[in-house]
Amino acid sequence: MATVGNSTNIFWHECPVNKVDRQKLLNQRGCVVWITGLSGSGKSTLACSLGRELHSRGKLSYVLDGDNLRHGLNKNLGFSAEDRAENIRRVGEVAKLFADAGLICIASLISPYRKDRDACRAMLPDGNFVEVFMNTPLEVCEQRDAKGLYKLARAGKIKGFTGIDDPYEPPLNCEIELRTLNGICPTPSEMAGQVASYLGDRGFLHYTE
């Protein structure tokens, strides 16, 4: 019986250029910034603003946006609990590869379930997973409703919508929590600056032995 393709016949191949070499070349440390929150909380806006802020500092990053990935890598997945878990698993694996390449990977997804986010964290060693919680109240997200999805969910035309008839489990120990202050949301540049400062303080924006 042929066994080609069985996991027992697959071996890891090491290359001579490793993660440390790539980080030295880029003068930064690879990591994953995982932005989670309700639809409309500002995840994608923050991701793009952070990417622009890092670029202005001469740092290489890449944004993995949940909606964008469903046009390609994850286009065969729906929104059942099982498909959501697989969606997050795939993004976690890709984000891990970007971090191994020495990039600052910015993943922007609702990622509603803690166990799925924690599984992605477990893929990254040595504190290289930075969870950013966009703690925007549901009523604010509904008021924004840029995609019109909350309106459809309230009308019963979308089932299993996070925050309406499907749960969102907020992080318990995230590295960064961004929230409104006295009902006022920080600007995207302010939030991006806060995250960039966190990365700088923890040595991700330069490489040292």
ROKOL-837635 format. One record per residue (C-alpha): residue in three letters; x, y, z. Coordinates in steps of 0.25 Angstrom, whole numbers, plus 5000, padded with zeros to 4 digits. Example, Ala and Ser with C-alpha at 12.3 -4.5 7.8 and 13.67 -1.06 7.14 Angstrom:
ALA504949825031
SER505549965029
This chain:
MET500050005000
ALA500550144996
THR500850235008
VAL501350355000
GLY500650475007
ASN500550415021
SER501050505032
THR502050405036
ASN502750425023
ILE502950575024
PHE504150635029
TRP504550775033
HIS505650835024
GLU506550945030
CYS507151055022
PRO508451115024
VAL507851255025
ASN507051265038
LYS506151355046
VAL507251425053
ASP507951455039
ARG506651515034
GLN506451595046
LYS507851655046
LEU507651685031
LEU506351765034
ASN506851815048
GLN505551775054
ARG504951655061
GLY503851575055
CYS502551565063
VAL501051565061
VAL500151675065
TRP498751615066
ILE497651715066
THR496251655071
GLY494951725073
LEU493551735068
SER493151765054
GLY493251915052
SER494151935064
GLY495251995056
LYS496251875054
SER496551895039
THR496652045041
LEU497652015052
ALA498451905044
CYS498652005032
SER498952115041
LEU499952035049
GLY500551985036
ARG500752125031
GLU501352165044
LEU502352055044
HIS502652085029
SER502952225033
ARG503952175043
GLY504652085032
LYS504051955038
LEU503551845029
SER502151795033
TYR500951725026
VAL499451735029
LEU498651605028
ASP497251655028
GLY496151555031
ASP495151605020
ASN496351605010
LEU496751465013
ARG495351415010
HIS495551454996
GLY496651354994
LEU497351275005
ASN496051245013
LYS494951265002
ASN494451125004
LEU494151145018
GLY492751195024
PHE492451245038
SER492151125046
ALA492851105058
GLU493750995051
ASP494051085039
ARG494351205048
ALA495351115056
GLU495951075043
ASN496051215038
ILE496751265050
ARG497751145050
ARG498151165035
VAL498351315038
GLY499151285050
GLU500051185042
VAL500251295031
ALA500551405042
LYS501551305048
LEU502251295035
PHE502351445033
ALA502851465047
ASP503951355044
ALA504251435032
GLY504651555041
LEU503351635038
ILE502451705048
CYS501151635043
ILE499851705047
ALA498651615047
SER497251675047
LEU496151585050
ILE494851575059
SER495451445064
PRO494251435074
TYR494751315082
ARG495851315092
LYS496251175090
ASP496551205075
ARG497351325078
ASP498051255089
ALA498451145079
CYS499051245070
ARG499851305082
ALA500351165085
MET500951165071
LEU501951285074
PRO503051265084
ASP503651365094
GLY502551465095
ASN502551495080
PHE501051495080
VAL500451635083
GLU498951635085
VAL498151765083
PHE496751775088
MET495851875081
ASN494951895092
THR493851975085
PRO492451965091
LEU491451885082
GLU490552015081
VAL491752095075
CYS492051975065
GLU490551975061
GLN490452125059
ARG491652115050
ASP491151995042
ALA491952025030
LYS491651895023
GLY490251895027
LEU490351755034
TYR489751795047
LYS488551835040
LEU488451705033
ALA488751625046
ARG487651705054
ALA486651675042
GLY487051525043
LYS487651525029
ILE488951485035
LYS489051375045
GLY490151345055
PHE490651495054
THR491751525065
GLY491151615076
ILE489751585072
ASP489351445072
ASP490751385073
PRO491751415085
TYR492951495085
GLU493951455096
PRO494851575100
PRO496251545103
LEU496551525118
ASN498051555117
CYS498351635105
GLU499651725103
ILE498851845099
GLU497451895101
LEU496952015093
ARG495552075097
THR494752195097
LEU495052305107
ASN493852385112
GLY493152335100
ILE494252385090
CYS494952285082
PRO496452315080
THR496852345066
PRO497552235057
SER498852305057
GLU498752315073
MET498452165074
ALA499552125064
GLY500552215071
GLN500152145084
VAL500452005078
ALA501652045071
SER502252105084
TYR501951965091
LEU502651895080
GLY503851995081
ASP503851975097
ARG503951825095
GLY505051825085
PHE504351785073
LEU504751915064
HIS506151885065
TYR507051755065
THR508051735076
GLU508851615080
